[in-house]
């Protein structure tokens, strides 16, 4: 059976890995949703860029035309994510989408007011068959994401996480689980917390990155306000800065140390360790 799959956030950390995992699969057509399809470099084969802007609901129906399955993700650190994606879910229902796999975040099922939880609840109530994946912090935060600039420039992880541990996960593992959920009807309705194989604190993460890269990296537990002001200074909205501070606070308060077997349960493979990830991405830390 052939399926057309729309991947939101196709240029983001998780979305691009989902596209990569689907590219070349027989019987699959991938629509890679992006703000700028004319700039998108599609993997060879079955991937076509389509225009979708989450702030513009008029782009939803054209992107959903002929779509069977959706990998749904919000914009990073978007406090108004629910306001943007509720209309998308409505449009997906009109388009008779067969299943949505939603990329949420660890622990949001316990915070009813969280933007991602509001999307979860709306999706569940929509009647569309669904899965929800709730990954821990991405390993890519160290190599390419918000923690990376100070690692590259100063040799420091500068976040207000205290001695809290988190079971960071690679986006390739998130994608592997998400693709299996998309393509296997047996998994409908599962809500999964996705983690790496062990929890580490940032002193341990710094030591792992140091060993892999040959560059001395240390961790400094900065005040939360310093993180907020740094994110704002980088050009991000104030709401995004507070959102990131809230997420890091969850690490500091011990809410992200859980380790699950969900990656292996769904894919049959152990998740990538931070040690192996750091070795594979050692050039990105310089």
Phi, psi and omega per residue, in radians:
X1 nan 2.341 3.127
X2 -1.536 2.628 3.101
X3 -2.409 2.458 2.983
X4 -1.853 2.180 -3.030
X5 -2.062 2.179 3.059
X6 -1.647 2.175 3.139
X7 -1.943 1.926 3.049
X8 -1.343 2.682 -3.131
X9 1.114 0.693 -3.013
X10 -1.154 -0.267 3.075
X11 -1.796 -0.011 3.127
X12 -1.429 3.026 -3.064
X13 -0.998 -0.884 -3.094
X14 -1.387 -0.767 -3.072
X15 -1.046 -0.719 -3.117
X16 -1.175 -0.514 3.082
X17 -1.272 -0.591 3.062
X18 -1.128 -0.788 3.096
X19 -1.025 -0.801 -3.124
X20 -1.059 -0.711 -3.123
X21 -1.209 -0.492 -3.130
X22 -1.543 -0.417 -3.064
X23 -1.047 2.251 3.104
X24 1.512 -0.104 3.109
X25 -1.223 2.299 -3.125
X26 -1.128 2.454 3.098
X27 1.358 0.169 -3.106
X28 -2.077 2.309 2.947
X29 -2.010 2.282 -3.084
X30 -1.919 2.241 2.986
X31 -1.852 1.954 -3.078
X32 -1.600 1.877 -3.063
X33 -1.385 2.228 -3.107
X34 -2.649 2.632 3.112
X35 -1.130 -0.567 -3.075
X36 -2.222 1.344 -3.088
X37 -1.066 -0.466 -3.125
X38 -1.196 -0.335 3.131
X39 -1.740 -0.094 -3.012
X40 -1.329 2.295 3.081
X41 -1.748 1.719 -3.053
X42 -1.354 2.465 2.983
X43 -1.039 2.714 -3.131
X44 -1.080 2.493 3.014
X45 1.923 -2.048 -2.838
X46 -1.756 0.509 -3.048
X47 -2.020 2.216 3.114
X48 -2.182 2.203 3.086
X49 -1.283 2.491 3.073
X50 -2.310 2.610 -3.098
X51 -1.400 2.158 3.045
X52 -2.610 2.200 3.112
X53 -2.144 2.059 -3.030
X54 -1.107 -0.455 3.097
X55 -1.373 -0.111 -3.060
X56 -2.192 1.656 -3.075
X57 -1.094 -0.328 3.120
X58 -1.159 -0.318 3.132
X59 -1.493 -0.136 -3.005
X60 -1.265 -0.901 -3.055
X61 -1.054 -0.798 3.108
X62 -1.057 -0.692 3.141
X63 -1.164 -0.557 -3.093
X64 -1.489 -0.114 -3.097
X65 -1.037 2.152 3.104
X66 1.328 0.172 -3.066
X67 -1.530 2.382 3.094
X68 -1.706 -0.702 -3.001
X69 -2.355 2.629 -3.099
X70 -2.331 2.322 2.859
X71 -1.712 1.989 -2.995
X72 -1.872 2.248 3.059
X73 -2.494 2.579 3.095
X74 -1.453 2.901 2.985
X75 -1.164 2.582 -3.101
X76 -1.049 2.330 3.018
X77 0.948 0.645 -3.070
X78 -1.654 1.896 -3.136
X79 -1.165 -0.376 3.140
X80 -1.809 0.439 -3.080
X81 -1.030 -0.696 -3.104
X82 -1.121 -0.709 3.122
X83 -1.080 -0.551 -3.138
X84 -1.426 -0.676 -2.956
X85 -1.647 -0.286 3.004
X86 -1.024 -0.828 3.086
X87 -1.081 -0.558 3.084
X88 -1.127 -0.761 3.120
X89 -1.087 -0.703 3.083
X90 -1.030 -0.776 -3.113
X91 -1.187 -0.634 3.095
X92 -1.119 -0.628 3.098
X93 -1.154 -0.740 3.090
X94 -1.055 -0.627 -3.113
X95 -1.401 0.004 3.120
X96 1.032 0.716 3.041
X97 -1.057 2.397 -3.046
X98 -1.431 -0.481 3.133
X99 -2.851 2.541 3.000
X100 -2.131 2.258 2.954
X101 -1.819 2.065 -3.054
X102 -1.812 2.247 3.079
X103 -1.506 1.831 3.138
X104 -1.847 -2.481 -3.120
X105 -2.653 2.674 -3.091
X106 -0.951 2.295 2.985
X107 1.468 -0.104 -3.041
X108 -1.210 -0.313 3.102
X109 -1.118 -0.250 3.140
X110 -1.714 0.008 -3.087
X111 -2.230 1.601 -2.994
X112 -1.051 -0.513 -3.092
X113 -1.481 -0.127 -3.106
X114 -1.106 2.419 -3.132
X115 -0.939 -0.755 -3.119
X116 -1.206 -0.583 3.085
X117 -1.166 -0.655 3.099
X118 -1.084 -0.647 3.080
X119 -1.193 -0.764 3.088
X120 -0.923 -0.887 -3.074
X121 -1.114 -0.665 3.137
X122 -1.183 -0.714 3.101
X123 -1.108 -0.796 3.139
X124 -1.035 -0.727 -3.101
X125 -1.320 -0.259 -3.048
X126 -1.210 -0.436 -3.063
X127 1.565 -0.123 3.071
X128 -1.301 2.291 3.036
X129 -0.947 2.441 -2.980
X130 -2.572 2.843 2.804
X131 -2.342 2.651 3.054
X132 -2.173 2.224 3.032
X133 -1.962 2.328 -3.090
X134 -2.133 1.456 -3.102
X135 -1.354 2.738 2.976
X136 -1.320 -3.079 3.100
X137 -0.931 2.493 3.123
X138 -1.313 2.457 2.974
X139 -1.054 -0.524 -3.140
X140 -1.100 -0.280 3.043
X141 -1.002 -0.556 3.131
X142 -1.386 -0.619 -3.000
X143 -1.624 -0.554 -3.065
X144 -2.400 -0.363 -2.984
X145 -1.566 -2.691 -2.962
X146 -1.151 -0.332 3.118
X147 -1.553 -0.192 -2.965
X148 -1.309 -0.629 -3.072
X149 -1.008 -0.742 -3.116
X150 -1.296 -0.471 3.038
X151 -1.133 -0.798 -3.112
X152 -1.198 -0.781 -2.991
X153 -1.476 -0.624 -2.998
X154 -2.090 -0.171 -3.042
X155 1.191 0.569 -3.089
X156 -2.383 2.459 2.868
X157 -1.603 2.000 -3.062
X158 -2.025 1.585 3.094
X159 -2.535 2.695 -3.105
X160 -1.549 1.039 -3.065
X161 -1.748 0.051 -3.123
X162 0.983 -2.433 3.066
X163 -1.793 0.320 -3.123
X164 -1.128 2.565 3.124
X165 -1.834 2.646 3.026
X166 -2.540 2.502 -3.079
X167 -1.622 1.257 -3.045
X168 -1.023 2.645 -3.017
X169 -2.349 2.543 3.079
X170 -1.392 2.546 3.139
X171 -1.200 -0.393 3.053
X172 -1.101 -0.652 3.099
X173 -1.238 -0.659 3.064
X174 -1.055 -0.755 -3.134
X175 -1.136 -0.723 -3.132
X176 -1.060 -0.747 3.092
X177 -1.142 -0.804 -3.072
X178 -1.082 -0.700 3.128
X179 -1.148 -0.741 3.094
X180 -1.079 -0.705 3.107
X181 -1.148 -0.701 3.123
X182 -1.073 -0.726 -2.949
X183 -1.648 -0.170 -3.072
X184 -2.029 1.932 -3.095
X185 -1.141 -0.342 -3.094
X186 -1.142 -0.323 -3.046
X187 -1.636 0.007 -3.042
X188 -0.903 2.339 3.072
X189 1.569 -0.141 3.132
X190 -1.269 2.422 3.043
X191 -2.101 2.074 -2.921
X192 -2.164 2.319 2.965
X193 -1.571 2.099 -3.059
X194 -1.842 2.259 3.140
X195 -2.400 2.891 2.938
X196 -1.313 -3.055 -3.020
X197 -1.345 -0.285 3.121
X198 -2.729 2.801 3.095
X199 -1.646 2.411 3.103
X200 -2.297 2.656 2.955
X201 -1.604 3.088 -3.040
X202 -1.317 -0.392 2.986
X203 -1.114 -0.753 3.111
X204 -1.164 -0.736 3.123
X205 -1.054 -0.749 3.124
X206 -1.084 -0.726 3.128
X207 -1.134 -0.684 3.120
X208 -1.127 -0.775 3.128
X209 -1.138 -0.697 3.109
X210 -1.060 -0.822 -3.108
X211 -1.102 -0.670 -3.092
X212 -1.319 -0.666 -2.988
X213 -1.660 -0.340 -3.043
X214 1.355 0.082 3.122
X215 -1.876 2.315 3.139
X216 -1.261 2.087 3.111
X217 -2.151 2.317 3.114
X218 -2.170 2.930 3.136
X219 -1.984 2.347 3.062
X220 -2.196 2.149 -3.136
X221 -1.437 1.641 -3.069
X222 -1.485 2.836 3.049
X223 -1.126 2.602 -3.139
X224 -1.019 -0.675 -3.122
X225 -1.108 -0.557 3.106
X226 -1.146 -0.670 3.072
X227 -1.112 -0.823 -3.105
X228 -1.027 -0.839 -3.116
X229 -1.164 -0.604 3.106
X230 -1.144 -0.724 3.127
X231 -1.159 -0.724 3.110
X232 -1.111 -0.728 3.135
X233 -1.100 -0.457 3.125
X234 -1.339 -0.114 3.106
X235 1.853 -0.019 3.133
X236 -1.383 2.692 3.092
X237 -1.104 2.676 3.118
X238 -1.042 -0.632 3.135
X239 -1.088 -0.654 3.115
X240 -1.182 -0.644 3.126
X241 -1.113 -0.759 3.121
X242 -1.207 -0.606 3.104
X243 -1.077 -0.850 3.133
X244 -1.089 -0.710 3.120
X245 -1.068 -0.670 3.108
X246 -1.117 -0.749 -3.135
X247 -1.128 -0.767 3.114
X248 -1.144 -0.596 3.075
X249 -1.055 -0.584 3.097
X250 -1.126 -0.626 3.050
X251 -1.140 -0.851 -3.104
X252 -1.005 -0.640 -3.082
X253 -1.551 0.132 3.017
X254 1.456 0.275 -3.061
X255 -1.564 -0.048 -3.043
X256 -2.073 0.282 -3.073
X257 -1.542 -0.113 -3.112
X258 -1.073 2.527 3.043
X259 -2.156 2.221 3.126
X260 -2.032 2.931 3.083
X261 -1.794 0.263 -2.984
X262 -1.054 -0.682 -3.129
X263 -1.054 -0.858 -3.138
X264 -1.206 -0.640 3.131
X265 -1.019 -0.688 -3.070
X266 -1.547 -0.707 -3.034
X267 -1.730 -0.322 -3.057
X268 1.426 0.023 -3.116
X269 -2.131 2.543 3.065
X270 -1.179 2.550 3.071
X271 -1.208 2.696 3.128
X272 -1.156 2.415 3.080
X273 -1.439 2.762 3.087
X274 -1.106 -0.579 3.094
X275 -1.044 -0.840 -3.122
X276 -1.207 -0.655 3.097
X277 -1.078 -0.815 -3.106
X278 -1.096 -0.670 3.098
X279 -1.123 -0.732 -3.105
X280 -1.219 -0.425 -3.082
X281 -2.028 0.422 -3.004
X282 -1.047 -0.537 -3.128
X283 -1.154 -0.426 -3.082
X284 -1.334 -0.194 -3.105
X285 -1.588 -0.126 -3.084
X286 -1.463 nan nan
